[in-house]
Amino acid sequence: MSQNCIAYMPLATDPEAPADESILATTEFAATLDWALHVTTFAVDIPEVSSPLGSVVVDFRGLVRAAEEKSEAECLRLQTLVKEAAGSRLKVDFASRKVPMGTAADRAAVEARYFDLVVVPWSSENFGAQNMAQAIVFGSGRPTILVPPEARAGTLDHIAVAWDESRVAARALGDALPLLAKGGRVSVLTVQGDKPLTGPHPADALASSLEKRGVSASPIEVTLGKKSISEALQDTALSEHAQLLAMGGFGHSRIRDFVLGGATNGVLAQLKLPTLISH
């Protein structure tokens, strides 16, 4: 039975929409997957707040109405931005939701469960993008790819996997492999000295396993030097010309701290290339 895979991109306008550059980069990345794309925009629904002074000093109802209309207009603009960027290369369908203030990210996490993969426009300086990423990674149960505005689209024929033998790393590998183009290759990245590993050469073991399954793979030991683990992983992936870094993520969704596993936390602080996180 043939299967049509669909990626999901949520775009919230509250408290701020992702930067256009991030949205365009994410749309371009989605086009490389050769999947369909579903985009949901979230407009804000602001509850009425009564003023003890009535409308003598401030027209609260007018301000609320203006804010909601601005949010709805922004949703339409974002949909047009994606539609024009997608052109004829990418099949895109759109939906729009009007949700209470502060709930868009959680609503998106639930909606994401109806799709195969989530792509999120990322910016380390955009609170809205960070909030959306937190909710999706922790709450959706779907693999999530964060795409920085600097990302450049291309055939996904080389994936780097951060490998530490953990359950979440194995899940990230399983989520990333179906995205690899036919004939593509995998770089298995391990950081020696970061955490105890069961064997001296786990990257070799995984590369061998992938080769037996028909996937070209090579083990690469990451050298830290004076870099953080996250910097070293990303820089190594980029130096190997990988188009995607896949890694497992840890965290505590309830407190929304985005306290992910050490390397993941650093990756999100300064994202250099599209990164798939499985939680």
NORNOR-V16893 format. One record per residue. N is the residue number from 1. RES is the residue in three letters. OMEGA is omega in degrees with one decimal (none if undefined). D_CENTER is the distance of its C-alpha to the mean C-alpha in Angstrom with 1 decimal. Layout:
BEGIN
[[N/RES/OMEGA/D_CENTER] [N/RES/OMEGA/D_CENTER]]
END
This chain:
BEGIN
[[1/MET/179.1/28.6] [2/SER/-178.6/26.1] [3/GLN/176.1/22.6] [4/ASN/-177.9/20.6] [5/CYS/-178.4/16.9] [6/ILE/172.9/14.7] [7/ALA/-175.4/11.0] [8/TYR/176.4/10.1] [9/MET/176.9/8.9] [10/PRO/178.8/10.2] [11/LEU/179.6/12.0] [12/ALA/177.9/14.1] [13/THR/-179.2/17.1] [14/ASP/6.0/18.1] [15/PRO/175.8/18.5] [16/GLU/179.0/17.2] [17/ALA/174.1/15.1] [18/PRO/178.1/12.4] [19/ALA/179.3/14.5] [20/ASP/-178.3/15.7] [21/GLU/179.3/14.8] [22/SER/179.3/11.1] [23/ILE/179.8/11.5] [24/LEU/179.0/13.8] [25/ALA/-179.7/11.8] [26/THR/177.2/9.0] [27/THR/178.2/12.0] [28/GLU/179.2/13.7] [29/PHE/179.9/11.1] [30/ALA/-179.5/11.2] [31/ALA/-179.4/14.9] [32/THR/-177.2/15.1] [33/LEU/-176.3/14.2] [34/ASP/174.5/17.3] [35/TRP/168.5/16.0] [36/ALA/-179.0/16.5] [37/LEU/173.5/14.0] [38/HIS/179.9/14.5] [39/VAL/173.2/13.8] [40/THR/174.2/14.9] [41/THR/-176.4/16.0] [42/PHE/174.7/17.3] [43/ALA/-174.5/20.6] [44/VAL/175.7/22.1] [45/ASP/-173.9/25.3] [46/ILE/179.0/27.3] [47/PRO/178.8/30.2] [48/GLU/177.9/33.6] [49/VAL/-178.7/35.0] [50/SER/178.9/38.7] [51/SER/178.3/40.4] [52/PRO/179.4/43.7] [53/LEU/-178.3/45.0] [54/GLY/-179.3/44.1] [55/SER/-177.9/43.4] [56/VAL/-176.0/46.1] [57/VAL/-175.6/43.8] [58/VAL/175.8/40.3] [59/ASP/-175.5/39.4] [60/PHE/-179.2/36.5] [61/ARG/177.8/36.2] [62/GLY/179.0/36.1] [63/LEU/178.8/33.4] [64/VAL/-179.4/31.3] [65/ARG/179.9/32.0] [66/ALA/179.6/31.1] [67/ALA/179.5/27.7] [68/GLU/178.4/26.9] [69/GLU/177.9/28.1] [70/LYS/179.2/26.1] [71/SER/179.4/22.8] [72/GLU/177.9/23.9] [73/ALA/178.4/24.7] [74/GLU/176.4/21.4] [75/CYS/179.3/19.7] [76/LEU/179.5/22.2] [77/ARG/-179.8/21.5] [78/LEU/177.3/17.7] [79/GLN/178.0/18.6] [80/THR/179.3/21.2] [81/LEU/-179.8/18.9] [82/VAL/-178.0/16.5] [83/LYS/-179.4/19.7] [84/GLU/179.6/21.4] [85/ALA/-178.3/18.7] [86/ALA/-178.6/18.3] [87/GLY/-179.9/22.1] [88/SER/-175.8/23.6] [89/ARG/-170.0/21.1] [90/LEU/176.4/18.5] [91/LYS/-176.6/19.5] [92/VAL/169.3/17.9] [93/ASP/-171.2/19.1] [94/PHE/170.8/18.7] [95/ALA/177.8/19.3] [96/SER/179.1/20.0] [97/ARG/172.1/20.4] [98/LYS/-171.6/22.5] [99/VAL/178.5/21.7] [100/PRO/-178.9/23.4] [101/MET/175.9/22.3] [102/GLY/-176.2/19.6] [103/THR/-174.0/18.5] [104/ALA/-176.7/15.9] [105/ALA/179.4/12.9] [106/ASP/176.4/14.9] [107/ARG/179.5/16.0] [108/ALA/179.7/12.6] [109/ALA/178.0/11.9] [110/VAL/-178.8/15.2] [111/GLU/-178.4/14.9] [112/ALA/-177.0/11.7] [113/ARG/-179.7/14.2] [114/TYR/-177.3/16.1] [115/PHE/-173.6/13.8] [116/ASP/-171.2/12.9] [117/LEU/176.7/9.1] [118/VAL/173.0/6.3] [119/VAL/-174.3/4.7] [120/VAL/173.3/4.0] [121/PRO/-173.4/6.6] [122/TRP/170.4/6.9] [123/SER/-178.6/10.5] [124/SER/-178.4/12.3] [125/GLU/-176.2/15.2] [126/ASN/-177.6/13.8] [127/PHE/179.5/14.3] [128/GLY/178.9/13.0] [129/ALA/179.3/9.5] [130/GLN/-179.6/9.9] [131/ASN/179.0/11.5] [132/MET/-179.7/9.0] [133/ALA/178.5/6.3] [134/GLN/-176.5/9.4] [135/ALA/-177.6/10.7] [136/ILE/-177.7/8.0] [137/VAL/-175.4/7.7] [138/PHE/-168.8/11.5] [139/GLY/-171.9/12.8] [140/SER/-173.8/11.6] [141/GLY/-179.6/12.6] [142/ARG/174.2/10.3] [143/PRO/-173.9/8.2] [144/THR/176.3/4.4] [145/ILE/175.2/3.1] [146/LEU/-174.6/2.5] [147/VAL/178.4/5.8] [148/PRO/-178.2/8.9] [149/PRO/-178.4/11.9] [150/GLU/-176.1/14.0] [151/ALA/178.0/12.3] [152/ARG/-175.6/15.1] [153/ALA/176.8/15.0] [154/GLY/179.0/17.2] [155/THR/-177.3/18.1] [156/LEU/-176.7/15.8] [157/ASP/178.4/18.9] [158/HIS/180.0/18.0] [159/ILE/173.0/15.4] [160/ALA/-179.2/15.8] [161/VAL/174.3/15.6] [162/ALA/-169.7/16.2] [163/TRP/175.3/19.1] [164/ASP/177.5/21.0] [165/GLU/-177.0/22.4] [166/SER/178.0/20.6] [167/ARG/-177.1/19.7] [168/VAL/175.6/15.9] [169/ALA/177.3/16.2] [170/ALA/178.2/18.1] [171/ARG/178.1/15.6] [172/ALA/177.1/12.8] [173/LEU/-179.5/15.5] [174/GLY/178.9/16.4] [175/ASP/-175.3/13.0] [176/ALA/-174.3/12.7] [177/LEU/179.4/16.4] [178/PRO/-179.8/16.5] [179/LEU/-175.6/14.3] [180/LEU/178.7/16.8] [181/ALA/179.5/19.4] [182/LYS/-178.0/22.9] [183/GLY/-179.2/24.7] [184/GLY/-177.3/21.7] [185/ARG/-178.1/21.6] [186/VAL/171.0/19.8] [187/SER/-178.9/20.3] [188/VAL/-174.9/20.6] [189/LEU/173.2/20.2] [190/THR/178.1/22.2] [191/VAL/179.6/23.2] [192/GLN/177.7/26.8] [193/GLY/179.9/28.0] [194/ASP/179.8/24.8] [195/LYS/-179.3/25.5] [196/PRO/177.0/28.3] [197/LEU/-174.7/27.8] [198/THR/-178.7/30.1] [199/GLY/-177.6/31.3] [200/PRO/-175.0/31.9] [201/HIS/-178.5/29.9] [202/PRO/178.4/26.8] [203/ALA/177.2/25.1] [204/ASP/-178.3/28.2] [205/ALA/-179.9/28.3] [206/LEU/178.5/24.8] [207/ALA/178.5/25.5] [208/SER/179.0/28.8] [209/SER/179.7/27.4] [210/LEU/178.8/25.0] [211/GLU/178.9/27.9] [212/LYS/179.8/30.0] [213/ARG/175.3/27.5] [214/GLY/179.8/27.7] [215/VAL/177.4/24.6] [216/SER/-176.1/25.4] [217/ALA/178.1/24.2] [218/SER/178.4/25.3] [219/PRO/178.8/25.2] [220/ILE/176.3/24.5] [221/GLU/-176.7/25.5] [222/VAL/178.1/23.6] [223/THR/-177.1/26.0] [224/LEU/-173.1/25.2] [225/GLY/178.2/28.1] [226/LYS/-178.0/27.5] [227/LYS/169.9/23.7] [228/SER/178.8/21.4] [229/ILE/-178.1/19.7] [230/SER/178.5/16.3] [231/GLU/-177.9/18.1] [232/ALA/179.2/20.0] [233/LEU/-178.3/17.3] [234/GLN/-179.4/15.4] [235/ASP/177.8/18.8] [236/THR/178.0/20.0] [237/ALA/179.6/17.2] [238/LEU/-179.8/17.8] [239/SER/176.8/21.5] [240/GLU/178.9/21.4] [241/HIS/174.2/19.6] [242/ALA/178.2/16.7] [243/GLN/-177.2/14.0] [244/LEU/172.4/11.3] [245/LEU/179.7/11.3] [246/ALA/-179.7/10.9] [247/MET/177.1/11.7] [248/GLY/-179.0/12.6] [249/GLY/175.2/11.8] [250/PHE/176.3/14.6] [251/GLY/-179.8/15.2] [252/HIS/-172.7/17.3] [253/SER/-172.8/15.8] [254/ARG/-176.7/19.3] [255/ILE/174.9/19.8] [256/ARG/-179.7/16.3] [257/ASP/-173.2/16.8] [258/PHE/176.9/13.5] [259/VAL/179.3/16.1] [260/LEU/176.1/14.1] [261/GLY/-169.6/16.2] [262/GLY/-177.8/17.7] [263/ALA/-177.3/15.9] [264/THR/179.8/12.4] [265/ASN/179.8/13.5] [266/GLY/178.2/14.8] [267/VAL/-178.4/11.9] [268/LEU/179.1/10.0] [269/ALA/178.8/13.3] [270/GLN/-177.0/13.4] [271/LEU/-177.2/10.6] [272/LYS/179.7/12.6] [273/LEU/178.1/10.8] [274/PRO/-174.3/7.7] [275/THR/177.4/6.8] [276/LEU/178.5/6.4] [277/ILE/175.5/7.2] [278/SER/-176.2/9.9] [279/HIS/none/11.8]]
END
